[in-house]
Amino acid sequence: MLSSDQIPVWPFEGWDNRISPWVARLRDSDQPGYRVRTHNGDTVWLVTQAEVARACLADPRMSRRAAEADDAPRQEAVRFRPPGTPGNPTPVLDDPARRRVFRHALSPQAAAAQRQHAARAADRLVARVRRAGSPADLCAEIAVPLPFAMTVRAQLGDLPPRMRRDLHTWAETGLTGVGLTREEIETAWTKLHQGFTDWFADPAHLAGDHLMARLHRAAGEQLTPHQLAEIADMLWVAGYETTVGFLTNACLALLTHRGAWEELRAQPDLIPPTVDELLRYTPLATGGTPRLATEDAHIAGLHLTRGECAVVSYEAANHDPRAFPEPDRLDIHRQPREHLGFGHGPHRCVGHHLARMQIETALRALLHHLPTLRLATSADQLTWHRGKVIRTPHTLPVTW
């Protein structure tokens, strides 16, 4: 068994859309976990097998909240959250009325109700890009504006374009774990949070029917701008930024597997299972998902003592050959229902219905309006944001 001294510091170097060589090496072994050192100098258990990953994420002894505590082991030197906030709005949403409003807004019924609006928004945006002519930057001209046009406006209200650009810039900086100083990262998170705090301090921005306004009314209008900003921080980063990153990488995967693209053109009914395969195949995050053992636990062969942290690598688990034969091959007929693209267990991504609907809708619009879409450069010539938690190329040049 490899020792922590033989394994590079986690998260491993590797910012593009290829599986890290070290992730591939560890996921192919028979060990349920490896002790690794993190960029913060802590030691954690790295979980790379799909079976062990699902067991850790589902076990009630493995706590997400404890893993987010200030004194818990962590992967990066800086917490990816605004200073002075808990990193997730769970305490704000503990009230039953607010929780019902929040969960309904992200439910399958809400996703179905928004599908028609999302399709119109996607059609308008992609058609506008087509009229402007090629080449185009798929990332900047489609992946960045499309999620906001489809669903984010219904959650956060009609944020002005300048504010959206600023929020996106601050989030990109705040989600960069390597290459920036602690001050730069914390400043970006502070600006993101303050931007939302200032926005929701204006009562006019809470007068509509978007999710934030409904949450405010469900609380008897007692939520402070700071509390509303905590919710908005989470929706922006976990909902918007991840969708931008995944849509970019999903399109890149399909455009570098031309047979899959052409098959989807001919058989649009394959789009839903293809989204599942893309969620499995695409290594979106560079780090992992931490869980802290609240008591001694033996989980799928992994032995943890109280206070130890297990970090689940979705990248590795989704490419585990025990769970997915030929895992490094994109197969749009695979239907990999057990993938971890949205996590697993009680903290599975609560917005996965909306996210899936957005990706399906975006792909339908691209395939319909730009059927001959292709890369304007070779994939090997793309440059990637170094150190970002969400892997994205600087640009994705396309033509048609």
C-alpha positions as CSV (number, residue, x, y, z in Angstrom):
1,M,0.0,0.0,0.0
2,L,1.3,3.4,-0.9
3,S,2.1,5.7,2.0
4,S,1.1,9.4,2.2
5,D,4.7,10.3,1.6
6,Q,4.6,8.6,-1.8
7,I,1.3,10.3,-3.0
8,P,1.3,13.9,-4.1
9,V,-0.5,16.6,-2.1
10,W,-4.2,16.5,-2.6
11,P,-6.0,17.9,-4.6
12,F,-3.7,16.6,-7.3
13,E,-2.4,18.9,-10.1
14,G,-4.5,18.6,-13.2
15,W,-6.8,21.4,-14.3
16,D,-8.1,20.1,-17.7
17,N,-10.8,17.6,-18.5
18,R,-8.6,14.6,-18.4
19,I,-8.5,12.1,-15.5
20,S,-5.5,12.8,-13.2
21,P,-2.9,10.0,-13.6
22,W,-2.7,9.7,-9.8
23,V,-6.5,9.4,-9.6
24,A,-6.4,6.7,-12.2
25,R,-3.7,4.8,-10.4
26,L,-5.4,4.9,-7.0
27,R,-8.9,4.1,-8.3
28,D,-7.6,0.9,-9.9
29,S,-6.1,-0.4,-6.7
30,D,-7.9,-2.7,-4.2
31,Q,-7.5,-0.3,-1.3
32,P,-10.7,1.3,0.1
33,G,-8.9,4.5,0.8
34,Y,-5.6,6.3,1.0
35,R,-4.2,8.6,3.6
36,V,-3.0,11.8,1.8
37,R,-1.7,15.2,2.8
38,T,-3.7,18.2,1.7
39,H,-2.7,21.7,0.6
40,N,-3.6,22.8,4.1
41,G,-1.1,20.4,5.6
42,D,-3.9,18.1,7.0
43,T,-4.1,14.4,6.6
44,V,-7.3,12.9,5.2
45,W,-8.6,9.6,3.8
46,L,-9.0,9.8,0.0
47,V,-11.8,7.6,-1.2
48,T,-11.6,6.5,-4.9
49,Q,-13.9,3.5,-5.2
50,A,-17.5,3.9,-6.1
51,E,-18.8,1.4,-3.5
52,V,-16.8,3.0,-0.7
53,A,-17.8,6.5,-1.9
54,R,-21.5,5.8,-1.8
55,A,-21.2,4.1,1.6
56,C,-19.3,7.1,3.1
57,L,-21.8,9.6,1.7
58,A,-24.8,7.7,3.0
59,D,-23.5,6.8,6.5
60,P,-25.1,9.1,9.2
61,R,-21.8,8.8,11.2
62,M,-20.1,10.8,8.4
63,S,-21.1,14.4,8.8
64,R,-21.0,17.2,6.3
65,R,-21.6,19.9,8.9
66,A,-18.7,18.7,11.1
67,A,-16.5,18.6,8.0
68,E,-17.3,22.3,7.4
69,A,-16.3,23.4,10.9
70,D,-13.4,25.9,11.1
71,D,-11.2,23.4,13.0
72,A,-11.9,20.4,10.7
73,P,-9.3,19.1,8.3
74,R,-9.6,20.7,4.9
75,Q,-8.3,20.2,1.4
76,E,-7.4,23.8,0.6
77,A,-5.6,26.5,2.6
78,V,-8.6,28.8,2.4
79,R,-12.3,28.0,3.1
80,F,-14.3,28.4,-0.1
81,R,-17.0,30.7,1.5
82,P,-17.4,34.3,2.6
83,P,-15.5,35.0,5.8
84,G,-17.9,35.0,8.8
85,T,-20.5,32.8,7.2
86,P,-21.1,29.0,7.7
87,G,-20.6,28.2,4.1
88,N,-24.2,26.9,3.6
89,P,-27.5,28.5,4.5
90,T,-28.9,25.5,6.4
91,P,-29.5,27.4,9.7
92,V,-31.4,30.1,7.8
93,L,-33.6,27.5,6.1
94,D,-34.3,25.5,9.3
95,D,-37.7,27.2,9.6
96,P,-40.3,24.7,8.1
97,A,-42.1,27.3,6.0
98,R,-38.9,28.6,4.4
99,R,-37.7,25.0,3.9
100,R,-40.9,24.1,2.1
101,V,-40.6,27.1,-0.2
102,F,-37.0,26.3,-0.9
103,R,-37.4,22.6,-1.6
104,H,-40.5,23.2,-3.8
105,A,-38.5,25.7,-6.0
106,L,-36.0,23.0,-6.7
107,S,-38.4,20.1,-7.0
108,P,-39.2,17.9,-10.0
109,Q,-42.5,19.8,-10.4
110,A,-40.7,23.1,-10.5
111,A,-38.2,21.9,-13.0
112,A,-41.1,20.6,-15.2
113,A,-42.9,23.9,-14.9
114,Q,-39.8,25.9,-15.9
115,R,-38.9,23.7,-18.9
116,Q,-40.9,25.6,-21.5
117,H,-39.5,28.9,-20.4
118,A,-36.0,27.5,-20.3
119,A,-36.5,26.1,-23.8
120,R,-37.6,29.5,-25.1
121,A,-34.7,31.2,-23.4
122,A,-32.2,28.7,-24.8
123,D,-33.6,28.9,-28.3
124,R,-33.4,32.7,-28.3
125,L,-29.8,32.8,-27.1
126,V,-28.5,30.1,-29.4
127,A,-30.3,31.5,-32.4
128,R,-28.8,34.9,-31.6
129,V,-25.3,33.4,-31.5
130,R,-26.0,31.7,-34.8
131,R,-27.1,35.0,-36.4
132,A,-24.0,36.7,-35.2
133,G,-21.9,34.2,-37.1
134,S,-19.0,31.9,-36.4
135,P,-16.5,31.6,-34.9
136,A,-17.8,32.0,-31.3
137,D,-16.7,31.3,-27.8
138,L,-19.1,28.7,-26.5
139,C,-18.1,29.4,-23.0
140,A,-18.6,33.1,-22.9
141,E,-21.5,33.4,-25.4
142,I,-23.6,30.4,-24.4
143,A,-22.5,28.6,-21.2
144,V,-22.1,31.7,-19.1
145,P,-25.4,33.5,-20.0
146,L,-27.6,30.5,-20.6
147,P,-28.2,29.2,-17.0
148,F,-29.1,32.7,-15.9
149,A,-31.6,33.1,-18.7
150,M,-33.1,29.7,-18.1
151,T,-33.6,29.5,-14.3
152,V,-31.3,31.7,-12.2
153,R,-33.4,34.8,-12.8
154,A,-36.4,32.9,-11.3
155,Q,-34.3,32.2,-8.1
156,L,-32.5,35.5,-7.6
157,G,-34.5,38.1,-9.5
158,D,-33.5,40.2,-12.4
159,L,-29.9,41.0,-11.6
160,P,-28.4,43.6,-13.9
161,P,-25.7,42.4,-16.4
162,R,-22.9,44.3,-14.7
163,M,-23.7,42.7,-11.4
164,R,-23.9,39.3,-13.0
165,R,-20.4,39.8,-14.6
166,D,-19.0,40.9,-11.2
167,L,-20.5,38.0,-9.4
168,H,-19.1,35.5,-11.9
169,T,-15.7,37.1,-11.7
170,W,-15.7,37.1,-7.9
171,A,-16.9,33.5,-7.8
172,E,-14.2,32.3,-10.2
173,T,-11.5,34.0,-8.1
174,G,-13.0,32.7,-4.8
175,L,-13.1,29.1,-6.2
176,T,-9.4,29.2,-7.1
177,G,-7.4,27.1,-4.7
178,V,-4.0,27.3,-6.2
179,G,-2.0,30.3,-7.4
180,L,-3.7,33.1,-5.5
181,T,-3.1,34.5,-2.0
182,R,-5.4,34.0,0.9
183,E,-6.2,37.7,0.8
184,E,-7.2,37.6,-2.9
185,I,-9.5,34.6,-2.3
186,E,-11.2,35.9,0.8
187,T,-11.6,39.4,-0.8
188,A,-13.4,37.8,-3.7
189,W,-15.8,35.9,-1.4
190,T,-16.4,39.1,0.7
191,K,-17.3,41.0,-2.5
192,L,-19.6,38.3,-3.7
193,H,-21.5,38.2,-0.3
194,Q,-21.5,42.0,0.0
195,G,-22.9,42.3,-3.5
196,F,-25.9,40.2,-2.6
197,T,-26.3,41.9,0.8
198,D,-26.4,45.3,-0.8
199,W,-28.8,44.1,-3.5
200,F,-31.3,42.6,-1.1
201,A,-31.1,45.6,1.2
202,D,-33.4,47.3,-1.3
203,P,-37.0,46.3,-0.7
204,A,-37.8,46.7,-4.4
205,H,-35.6,43.7,-5.1
206,L,-37.8,41.5,-2.9
207,A,-41.1,42.5,-4.4
208,G,-41.3,40.0,-7.2
209,D,-42.1,36.3,-7.4
210,H,-38.6,34.9,-7.5
211,L,-37.4,32.4,-4.9
212,M,-35.6,35.0,-2.7
213,A,-38.7,37.1,-2.5
214,R,-40.9,34.1,-1.6
215,L,-38.4,33.0,1.1
216,H,-38.5,36.5,2.5
217,R,-42.3,36.5,2.6
218,A,-42.4,33.0,4.1
219,A,-40.2,34.3,7.0
220,G,-42.6,37.2,7.6
221,E,-40.1,39.5,6.0
222,Q,-37.8,38.9,8.9
223,L,-34.7,37.7,7.0
224,T,-31.9,40.2,7.0
225,P,-30.0,41.2,3.8
226,H,-27.1,39.2,5.3
227,Q,-29.2,36.1,5.7
228,L,-30.7,36.4,2.2
229,A,-27.1,36.8,0.9
230,E,-26.1,33.5,2.5
231,I,-28.8,31.8,0.5
232,A,-27.9,33.7,-2.7
233,D,-24.2,32.8,-2.2
234,M,-25.1,29.1,-2.2
235,L,-27.5,29.4,-5.2
236,W,-25.0,31.3,-7.3
237,V,-22.0,29.0,-6.6
238,A,-23.7,25.6,-6.3
239,G,-26.4,26.3,-8.9
240,Y,-25.0,28.8,-11.5
241,E,-21.3,28.4,-11.5
242,T,-21.4,24.6,-11.5
243,T,-23.9,24.6,-14.4
244,V,-21.7,26.9,-16.4
245,G,-18.7,24.6,-15.8
246,F,-20.6,21.4,-16.6
247,L,-22.3,22.8,-19.7
248,T,-18.9,23.9,-21.1
249,N,-17.3,20.5,-20.4
250,A,-20.3,18.5,-21.6
251,C,-20.2,20.3,-24.9
252,L,-16.5,19.8,-25.2
253,A,-16.9,16.1,-24.5
254,L,-19.6,15.7,-27.3
255,L,-17.6,17.8,-29.8
256,T,-14.6,15.6,-29.3
257,H,-16.7,12.5,-29.8
258,R,-18.3,13.3,-33.1
259,G,-20.2,10.0,-33.4
260,A,-22.1,10.8,-30.2
261,W,-23.0,14.3,-31.4
262,E,-24.3,13.0,-34.7
263,E,-26.3,10.2,-33.0
264,L,-27.9,12.8,-30.7
265,R,-28.8,14.9,-33.8
266,A,-30.6,11.9,-35.3
267,Q,-32.1,10.6,-32.0
268,P,-32.9,13.5,-29.6
269,D,-34.6,11.0,-27.3
270,L,-31.1,9.9,-26.3
271,I,-30.4,13.3,-24.7
272,P,-31.6,12.4,-21.1
273,P,-29.5,9.2,-20.7
274,T,-26.6,11.1,-22.4
275,V,-26.7,13.7,-19.7
276,D,-26.3,11.0,-17.1
277,E,-23.3,9.6,-19.0
278,L,-21.8,13.1,-19.2
279,L,-22.3,13.6,-15.5
280,R,-20.4,10.4,-14.9
281,Y,-17.7,10.9,-17.6
282,T,-16.9,14.6,-17.1
283,P,-14.4,15.3,-14.2
284,L,-15.8,18.7,-13.2
285,A,-14.3,19.3,-9.7
286,T,-10.6,19.2,-8.9
287,G,-11.1,18.3,-5.3
288,G,-13.4,16.0,-3.4
289,T,-16.4,16.0,-1.0
290,P,-15.4,15.8,2.7
291,R,-17.2,14.0,5.5
292,L,-16.0,13.9,9.1
293,A,-16.4,10.8,11.3
294,T,-18.4,11.7,14.4
295,E,-17.5,8.3,15.9
296,D,-15.3,5.4,15.1
297,A,-16.6,3.8,12.0
298,H,-15.9,0.8,9.7
299,I,-17.4,1.6,6.3
300,A,-17.0,-0.7,3.3
301,G,-13.5,-1.8,4.4
302,L,-12.4,1.7,5.4
303,H,-11.6,2.1,9.1
304,L,-12.0,5.7,10.5
305,T,-11.5,6.9,14.0
306,R,-13.6,9.8,15.4
307,G,-12.5,13.1,14.0
308,E,-10.9,11.7,10.9
309,C,-12.0,13.1,7.6
310,A,-12.8,11.1,4.4
311,V,-12.7,13.0,1.1
312,V,-14.7,11.4,-1.7
313,S,-13.3,11.9,-5.2
314,Y,-16.2,11.9,-7.6
315,E,-13.7,12.0,-10.4
316,A,-12.3,8.6,-9.3
317,A,-15.5,7.0,-8.2
318,N,-17.3,7.9,-11.5
319,H,-14.4,6.2,-13.4
320,D,-14.2,3.1,-11.2
321,P,-14.0,0.1,-13.5
322,R,-15.8,-2.1,-10.9
323,A,-18.9,0.1,-11.3
324,F,-18.6,1.2,-14.9
325,P,-16.9,-1.1,-17.4
326,E,-14.5,0.8,-19.7
327,P,-15.0,3.9,-17.5
328,D,-12.8,6.2,-19.6
329,R,-14.9,5.7,-22.7
330,L,-17.9,8.0,-23.3
331,D,-20.8,5.8,-24.1
332,I,-24.2,7.6,-24.5
333,H,-26.0,4.2,-24.3
334,R,-24.5,3.3,-20.9
335,Q,-27.3,4.7,-18.7
336,P,-25.1,4.9,-15.6
337,R,-27.8,5.4,-12.9
338,E,-25.4,5.0,-10.0
339,H,-23.0,7.8,-11.0
340,L,-22.1,10.4,-8.4
341,G,-22.4,13.5,-10.6
342,F,-25.0,14.9,-8.2
343,G,-23.5,13.3,-5.1
344,H,-25.2,10.6,-3.0
345,G,-27.0,10.2,0.3
346,P,-28.9,12.8,2.4
347,H,-26.8,15.7,0.9
348,R,-27.3,14.8,-2.7
349,C,-27.5,18.0,-4.7
350,V,-31.0,19.3,-3.9
351,G,-31.1,21.2,-7.3
352,H,-30.3,18.2,-9.5
353,H,-33.8,18.2,-11.1
354,L,-33.3,21.8,-12.3
355,A,-29.7,21.2,-13.3
356,R,-30.6,18.2,-15.4
357,M,-33.4,20.1,-17.1
358,Q,-31.1,22.9,-17.9
359,I,-28.4,20.7,-19.5
360,E,-31.0,18.7,-21.5
361,T,-32.6,21.9,-22.7
362,A,-29.3,23.5,-23.6
363,L,-28.2,20.5,-25.6
364,R,-31.5,20.3,-27.5
365,A,-31.1,24.0,-28.5
366,L,-27.5,23.6,-29.6
367,L,-28.3,20.4,-31.6
368,H,-31.3,22.1,-33.3
369,H,-29.9,25.5,-34.1
370,L,-26.2,24.6,-34.6
371,P,-26.3,21.0,-35.9
372,T,-22.8,21.3,-37.6
373,L,-21.2,22.8,-34.4
374,R,-17.6,21.8,-34.1
375,L,-14.4,22.9,-32.3
376,A,-12.6,25.8,-34.1
377,T,-9.3,24.5,-32.7
378,S,-8.0,21.2,-31.5
379,A,-8.8,20.2,-27.9
380,D,-5.1,19.9,-27.1
381,Q,-4.7,23.7,-27.8
382,L,-7.3,24.7,-25.2
383,T,-5.9,26.4,-22.1
384,W,-7.5,25.9,-18.7
385,H,-7.9,27.9,-15.6
386,R,-5.2,26.8,-13.3
387,G,-6.2,26.0,-9.7
388,K,-9.9,26.4,-10.1
389,V,-12.2,24.0,-8.2
390,I,-14.5,23.9,-11.2
391,R,-12.5,22.9,-14.3
392,T,-13.1,25.2,-17.3
393,P,-11.1,26.3,-20.3
394,H,-10.4,30.0,-20.7
395,T,-12.3,29.9,-24.0
396,L,-14.0,27.2,-26.1
397,P,-13.8,28.4,-29.7
398,V,-16.4,26.8,-31.9
399,T,-17.6,27.2,-35.5
400,W,-20.4,25.7,-37.7
